[in-house]
Amino acid sequence: MGKEKTHINIVVIGHVDSGKSTTTGHLIYKCGGIDKRTIEKFEKEAAEMGKGSFKYAWVLDKLKAERERGITIDISLWKFETTKYYITIIDAPGHRDFIKNMITGTSQADCAVLIVAAGVGEFEAGISKNGQTREHALLAYTLGVKQLIVGVNKMDSTEPAYSEKRYDEIVKEVSAYIKKIGYNPATVPFVPISGWHGDNMLEPSPNMPWFKGWKVERKEGNASGVSLLEALDTILPPTRPTDKPLRLPLQDVYKIGGIGTVPVGRVETGILRPGMVVTFAPVNITTEVKSVEMHHEALSEALPGDNVGFNVKNVSVKDIRRGNVCGDSKSDPPQEAAQFTSQVIILNHPGQISAGYSPVIDCHTAHIACKFAELKEKIDRRSGKKLEDNPKSLKSGDAAIVEMVPGKPMCVESFSQYPPLGRAFVPPTRPPTKLLAQRPTRHPLALRPIWPGVHLHYPGWAVGRWVWSPEGEGTLGSPCGGIQGKDWVTAELQKGIESLGVSLRRG
């Protein structure tokens, strides 16, 4: 895959079980990003674990732990080529517990592909206040992803299958919501697809003859097409700030035998080259870059948008970490910020926030507790216009300019000069512990299915409390036993569980 094509990074977002991994895996497979033999191997593995319908998602859920749990935990980077672009797809997890990873992935993207499930009950669950469809779309916009594509997935599971009426309903509701948060629906392609069967992925589907294609209108030029692949080719390539000093937030740091310490991250601004002397902030370590690689290929230079690993001299894996920022030591090197003024967006926070509040914030790849030292002004989260000076408090959904003091050394930058390093996000808080109502029976025949194949992921609930495990996973604990993981889930039970902000998944 040559460097002559423009590099585009895409994040795939949406509610849990909307079909993000299956759609993404199918697209990569169809575009030649993965060979048929590997897919056949995945099919065999998935079938052996009783998860045949996950075979395309297997492309992305490559870690054994992820496969066994049936959810995408870490952000997987996969690549393929279209006629115009060299595309890296970041598969962002849909589970609320992994919102931190979702934020990291989204902040690296040039375009977001929002997957919404068209199945009976599924779209409604995703677009509800407890669903992730709204939250993910707002997150994407907040974190600077200004281009959006919407895939209306699982068209094969509408009633009747491939229903034009259902598609139109979903387009209308999603359009209204994305307009509310700041996107212009006229610039957003909506594509009815089936990630499992491949409908409208690469070419027009015979199952949806009513779909005449999508059109977008924008000042850079109008575009139209039918397939999801065509929609990807109409993404406007961002201007890459190669003329600015280097900024590369570290996503991870690895120790690789025979090579040494290899930091990994995305070049946000500037150029990274072998032989360059770089400084890591806030730890203030300076060293030389020995080599730079992307997708296991050596690079003579890495440009903005490139996700790379680079080998550094005489630096231990213990010396630098995720959240550090790499820069050119000879050109405006990054530094620690003792305090900074930040634009902050607050989502799903119970109650009011006042000066003195010290949440953990996410800024580029850093995840650090910061004190809200002063609330300077409240702003409109879409336009950035000032709404109020020195507000006494902030609440869920507000945007504000806040004077922040980090609890630990941290590197941030001016939003005007380095936008990806100048955005902060306060992750949603978890729902409080609540009581669930008593369920007198555990017999599966007494439970009316809401749709086939939907099970509780975690066994055992009855009269008892919702318990949050250390990993943030929802588990139900009770000495009384209760509904087991393989039993049907009623609409009543689903409502009770989703009221706690925990989603069901297909099992």
C-alpha positions in Angstrom: 0.0 0.0 0.0 1.8 3.0 -1.3 2.1 6.4 0.4 0.9 8.1 -2.8 -2.8 7.9 -1.7 -4.2 10.2 0.9 -4.4 8.8 4.3 -7.8 8.8 6.0 -8.7 7.7 9.6 -12.2 6.5 10.3 -13.9 5.7 13.6 -16.8 3.3 13.7 -19.3 4.3 16.4 -22.7 3.3 17.6 -24.8 1.5 20.2 -23.7 -1.9 21.5 -24.6 -4.7 19.1 -25.5 -2.3 16.3 -23.2 -4.4 14.2 -20.1 -2.2 14.1 -17.5 -5.0 14.1 -19.4 -7.2 11.7 -19.9 -4.3 9.2 -16.3 -3.2 9.5 -14.9 -6.7 9.2 -17.1 -7.4 6.2 -15.9 -4.2 4.5 -12.2 -5.0 5.1 -12.8 -8.5 3.8 -14.6 -7.4 0.7 -12.0 -4.7 0.0 -9.1 -7.2 0.1 -7.8 -6.1 3.5 -8.0 -9.7 4.7 -7.8 -13.0 2.7 -10.6 -15.6 2.4 -8.5 -18.3 4.1 -8.3 -16.1 7.3 -12.1 -15.5 7.2 -12.7 -19.3 6.9 -10.4 -19.7 9.9 -12.4 -17.1 11.8 -15.7 -18.9 10.8 -14.4 -22.1 12.2 -13.2 -20.6 15.4 -16.5 -18.6 15.8 -18.6 -21.7 15.1 -16.6 -23.8 17.7 -17.4 -21.1 20.3 -21.0 -21.0 19.3 -20.8 -17.6 17.8 -21.1 -18.2 14.1 -22.8 -14.8 13.5 -19.7 -13.1 14.8 -17.4 -14.3 12.0 -16.8 -10.9 10.4 -16.4 -9.2 13.7 -13.7 -11.8 14.4 -11.5 -9.8 12.0 -11.5 -7.1 14.6 -11.9 -8.9 17.8 -8.5 -10.5 17.5 -7.7 -10.9 21.2 -8.7 -14.2 22.8 -10.3 -12.5 25.8 -12.3 -10.2 23.6 -13.5 -13.2 21.5 -14.7 -15.2 24.5 -16.7 -12.2 25.9 -18.1 -11.2 22.6 -17.2 -7.6 22.9 -14.6 -5.3 21.4 -12.4 -4.0 24.2 -9.3 -2.3 22.8 -9.3 -0.2 19.7 -8.3 -2.3 16.7 -6.6 -0.7 13.8 -7.2 -2.2 10.4 -6.4 -0.9 7.0 -7.6 -1.2 3.4 -7.5 0.8 0.2 -10.4 2.4 -1.8 -10.0 3.8 -5.3 -9.1 7.2 -3.7 -7.8 6.6 -0.1 -5.6 4.6 2.1 -8.0 4.0 5.0 -7.3 3.0 8.6 -10.5 1.9 10.4 -10.6 2.4 14.2 -13.2 0.0 15.6 -14.5 1.8 18.6 -16.3 -0.3 21.3 -19.9 0.3 22.0 -20.2 -0.8 25.6 -20.5 2.2 28.0 -17.7 0.7 30.1 -15.3 1.4 27.4 -16.1 5.0 26.8 -12.5 6.0 27.6 -11.2 3.8 24.7 -14.0 5.2 22.5 -12.8 8.8 23.3 -9.2 7.9 22.4 -10.3 6.4 19.1 -12.6 9.2 18.1 -10.1 11.9 18.7 -7.8 10.3 16.1 -10.5 10.1 13.4 -11.1 12.3 10.3 -14.6 10.9 9.8 -17.0 9.0 11.9 -19.2 6.1 10.6 -22.2 5.9 12.8 -23.8 2.5 12.7 -27.5 2.3 13.8 -29.4 -1.0 13.9 -32.7 -1.0 12.1 -34.0 -4.2 13.8 -37.3 -4.2 15.8 -36.5 -2.6 19.2 -32.8 -2.2 18.4 -32.9 1.3 16.9 -35.2 2.5 19.7 -32.8 1.0 22.4 -29.8 2.7 20.7 -31.4 6.1 20.3 -32.9 6.2 23.8 -31.4 8.3 26.5 -29.7 5.2 27.9 -28.4 4.1 24.5 -25.0 5.0 23.0 -26.2 6.3 19.6 -26.7 9.8 20.9 -23.7 9.8 23.2 -21.3 8.6 20.5 -22.5 11.1 17.9 -22.2 13.9 20.3 -18.8 12.7 21.4 -17.6 12.6 17.8 -18.7 16.1 17.2 -17.3 17.4 20.5 -13.9 15.8 19.8 -13.6 17.5 16.5 -14.8 14.8 14.0 -16.8 17.1 11.7 -17.5 14.5 8.9 -20.1 11.8 9.4 -21.5 8.9 7.5 -24.5 6.9 8.8 -24.9 3.2 8.1 -28.5 2.0 8.8 -27.5 -1.6 9.5 -29.4 -4.9 9.9 -31.9 -4.0 7.1 -32.4 -7.7 6.8 -33.9 -7.9 10.2 -36.6 -5.2 9.8 -40.3 -6.2 9.6 -40.8 -6.8 6.7 -37.1 -7.4 5.7 -35.5 -4.5 3.9 -38.3 -2.1 4.8 -38.2 1.3 3.1 -40.6 2.7 5.6 -38.4 1.6 8.6 -35.4 3.1 6.8 -37.1 6.4 6.3 -38.3 6.5 9.9 -34.7 6.0 11.1 -33.2 8.6 8.7 -35.7 11.2 9.9 -35.0 10.6 13.6 -31.2 10.4 13.3 -31.1 13.5 11.0 -33.0 15.5 13.6 -30.6 14.5 16.3 -27.4 15.0 14.5 -28.6 18.5 13.4 -29.3 19.3 17.0 -25.7 18.5 18.0 -24.1 20.4 15.2 -23.8 18.3 12.0 -25.6 19.4 8.8 -27.7 16.4 7.7 -27.4 17.6 4.0 -23.6 16.8 4.2 -24.2 13.3 5.7 -24.6 10.2 3.5 -27.2 7.8 4.9 -26.8 4.2 3.6 -29.1 1.2 4.3 -26.9 -1.8 4.7 -26.5 -5.3 6.1 -23.0 -5.8 7.5 -23.7 -9.5 7.8 -25.1 -10.1 4.2 -23.1 -7.4 2.5 -26.1 -5.4 1.2 -25.0 -2.0 -0.2 -21.5 -2.4 1.2 -19.7 -2.3 -2.2 -22.5 -2.3 -4.7 -26.2 -1.7 -5.0 -28.3 -4.4 -3.2 -31.0 -6.2 -5.2 -32.9 -6.5 -1.9 -33.5 -2.7 -1.7 -34.5 -1.6 -5.3 -36.3 1.3 -3.6 -33.1 2.9 -2.5 -32.0 5.3 -5.3 -28.8 6.3 -3.5 -27.6 9.0 -1.2 -26.7 12.6 -2.0 -24.7 15.2 -0.1 -24.4 18.9 -0.6 -21.5 20.9 0.6 -19.5 24.0 -0.4 -16.5 21.8 -1.5 -18.8 20.1 -4.0 -21.8 17.8 -4.1 -21.5 14.0 -4.2 -23.8 11.0 -4.7 -23.6 7.2 -4.7 -25.3 4.1 -3.4 -22.8 2.0 -1.4 -21.0 2.5 1.9 -17.7 2.2 0.0 -18.7 5.1 -2.3 -19.6 7.1 0.8 -16.1 6.5 2.2 -14.6 7.8 -1.1 -16.5 11.1 -0.7 -14.8 12.0 2.6 -13.0 15.3 2.3 -9.3 14.8 3.1 -8.3 17.0 6.0 -5.5 19.5 5.6 -2.5 17.9 7.3 -0.5 20.3 9.4 3.0 19.2 8.3 4.3 22.7 8.6 3.7 22.8 12.4 6.1 21.4 15.0 5.8 17.7 15.8 3.2 16.6 18.2 2.6 12.9 18.8 0.6 11.8 21.9 1.6 8.3 23.0 -1.1 5.7 22.9 1.1 2.9 24.3 4.7 2.0 24.9 6.0 -1.5 24.1 9.2 -3.4 24.9 10.0 -5.5 21.9 12.7 -8.1 22.1 15.8 -7.5 20.0 14.5 -3.9 19.2 14.0 -2.1 22.4 11.5 0.5 23.5 8.8 1.3 20.9 6.3 4.1 21.6 3.1 4.0 19.5 0.7 6.8 18.6 -0.7 9.0 15.8 1.2 12.0 14.4 -1.1 15.0 15.0 1.1 17.7 13.6 4.6 18.0 12.0 6.7 15.2 10.7 8.5 12.3 12.5 11.7 11.0 10.9 14.4 8.4 11.8 17.4 10.2 13.2 15.3 13.0 14.7 16.1 14.1 18.3 12.8 14.1 20.2 11.6 15.2 23.6 8.8 13.6 25.6 6.7 15.8 27.9 5.9 16.1 30.7 8.7 13.7 31.7 11.3 15.9 29.8 13.2 13.0 28.3 15.2 13.6 25.1 16.4 10.9 22.8 17.0 9.9 19.2 14.5 8.1 17.0 16.2 5.0 15.5 13.4 3.9 13.1 9.7 4.6 12.3 7.2 1.9 11.2 3.5 1.8 10.1 1.7 -1.5 9.5 5.0 -3.3 9.8 6.6 -1.2 7.0 9.6 1.1 7.6 8.9 4.8 6.8 11.4 7.5 5.9 8.9 10.0 7.4 5.6 9.8 9.2 3.0 12.6 8.5 0.0 13.8 10.4 -2.7 11.1 10.4 -0.2 8.3 10.4 -0.5 5.7 13.3 3.1 4.7 13.9 5.5 2.8 16.1 9.0 4.2 16.5 12.1 2.8 18.2 13.9 5.2 20.5 17.5 5.0 21.9 18.4 4.5 25.6 14.9 5.0 27.0 13.3 2.4 29.2 9.7 1.3 28.8 9.2 2.5 32.4 10.4 6.1 31.5 7.6 7.1 29.2 3.9 6.2 29.1 0.5 6.6 27.5 -0.5 10.3 27.7 3.1 11.6 27.2 3.6 13.7 24.1 6.5 13.4 21.7 7.9 16.5 19.9 10.9 17.7 18.0 13.5 18.9 20.6 14.7 21.6 18.2 11.3 23.1 17.3 8.9 24.2 20.0 9.2 21.0 22.1 6.2 20.0 24.2 6.3 21.0 27.9 4.5 20.3 31.1 1.5 22.5 31.8 1.2 23.6 35.5 -2.3 24.9 34.7 -4.2 25.6 31.6 -7.5 27.1 30.3 -9.6 24.4 28.6 -12.9 24.0 26.8 -14.7 21.3 28.6 -17.9 19.4 27.6 -19.8 17.6 30.3 -22.0 14.6 29.5 -24.3 12.5 31.8 -23.1 14.1 35.1 -25.5 13.9 38.0 -26.1 17.2 39.6 -24.1 20.4 39.5 -20.4 21.0 39.0 -18.8 24.0 40.8 -15.2 25.3 41.2 -13.1 22.9 43.1 -14.5 19.8 41.4 -11.7 17.4 40.5 -12.7 14.8 37.9 -10.5 12.7 35.8 -10.3 14.2 32.3 -9.3 12.9 28.9 -7.1 15.1 26.8 -5.5 13.5 23.8 -4.4 10.2 25.3 -3.8 11.5 28.8 -6.2 10.4 31.6 -5.5 12.6 34.6 -7.5 14.1 37.5 -7.7 17.9 37.1 -9.2 20.5 39.4 -11.7 23.0 38.0 -10.0 25.9 39.6 -12.2 28.6 38.0 -15.3 28.4 35.8 -14.5 31.3 33.4 -17.4 31.2 31.0 -20.2 29.0 29.7 -20.3 28.6 25.9 -22.5 27.1 23.2 -21.1 23.6 22.5 -21.9 23.9 18.8 -20.8 27.4 17.9 -18.4 28.1 20.8 -20.1 31.5 21.5 -20.1 32.8 25.0 -23.3 32.4 26.9 -22.4 33.5 30.4 -19.4 34.9 32.4 -18.2 33.2 35.5 -21.0 30.7 35.9 -21.6 29.4 39.4 -22.1 25.9 38.3 -22.3 23.6 35.2 -24.5 20.6 34.5 -24.8 17.7 32.2 -24.6 18.8 28.5 -22.9 22.1 29.2 -19.8 23.4 27.6 -17.5 25.8 29.4 -14.1 27.5 29.4 -12.5 26.4 32.7 -9.2 27.1 34.4 -7.7 23.6 35.1 -5.0 22.5 37.5 -3.7 18.9 36.8 -3.2 16.6 39.8 -0.2 15.1 38.1 2.3 16.3 35.4 0.5 16.7 32.1 1.1 18.0 28.6 -1.6 20.0 26.9 -1.4 22.6 24.1 -3.2 25.6 22.8 -6.4 24.6 20.9 -5.7 27.2 18.2 -2.2 25.8 17.5 -2.6 22.1 18.2 -6.4 21.3 18.3 -6.1 17.6 19.1 -4.1 18.4 22.2 -6.3 21.2 23.2 -9.6 19.3 23.8 -10.6 17.9 27.2 -13.5 15.6 28.0 -15.0 14.6 31.3 -16.2 11.0 30.9 -19.8 10.1 32.0 -20.2 8.9 35.6 -21.6 5.5 36.2 -25.2 5.1 37.2 -25.8 4.7 41.0 -26.5 1.4 42.6 -30.3 0.6 42.3 -32.6 -2.1 43.5 -34.2 -4.4 41.0 -37.7 -5.7 41.5 -38.4 -9.2 42.6 -39.0 -11.8 39.9 -40.8 -14.8 41.4 -39.8 -17.3 38.7 -36.7 -18.4 36.9 -38.4 -20.7 34.5 -37.6 -19.7 30.9 -41.1 -20.6 29.7 -42.5 -17.9 31.9 -40.5 -15.3 30.1 -41.8 -13.9 26.8 -38.9 -13.3 24.3 -38.6 -9.8 23.0 -36.5 -10.9 20.0 -34.7 -14.1 19.2 -31.2 -14.6 20.4 -31.0 -11.9 22.9 -29.7 -13.1 26.3 -28.4 -11.6 29.5 -24.7 -11.5 29.2 -24.2 -12.0 32.9 -26.1 -14.8 34.7 -28.1 -14.5 37.9 -30.4 -11.7 39.0 -33.3 -11.7 41.5 -34.1 -9.6 44.5 -30.8 -7.9 44.8 -28.5 -5.0 43.9 -26.8 -4.1 40.7 -23.1 -4.4 41.5 -20.3 -2.7 39.6 -17.1 -4.9 39.3 -13.6 -3.3 39.4 -13.5 -3.3 35.5 -16.8 -1.4 35.4 -18.7 -4.4 34.1 -22.3 -4.7 35.2 -22.9 -7.8 37.2 -25.9 -8.9 39.1 -25.4 -10.4 42.5 -28.0 -12.2 44.8 -28.1 -15.2 47.0 -31.5 -16.0 45.6 -30.4 -17.1 42.1 -32.4 -15.8 39.3 -32.6 -15.6 35.5 -29.7 -17.3 33.9 -27.7 -16.1 30.9 -29.3 -18.5 28.5 -32.9 -17.6 29.4 -35.1 -15.3 27.3 -35.3 -11.7 28.3 -38.6 -10.0 28.7 -39.4 -6.4 27.7 -40.0 -5.7 31.4 -36.6 -7.1 32.4 -34.9 -5.3 29.5 -36.4 -2.0 30.6 -35.2 -2.5 34.2 -31.7 -3.3 33.1 -31.4 -0.5 30.5 -32.6 2.0 33.1 -29.3 1.3 34.8 -27.4 2.3 31.7 -26.5 -1.3 30.9 -27.3 -2.7 27.5 -28.3 -6.2 26.4 -26.3 -7.9 23.7 -27.0 -10.7 21.2 -25.6 -13.9 22.6 
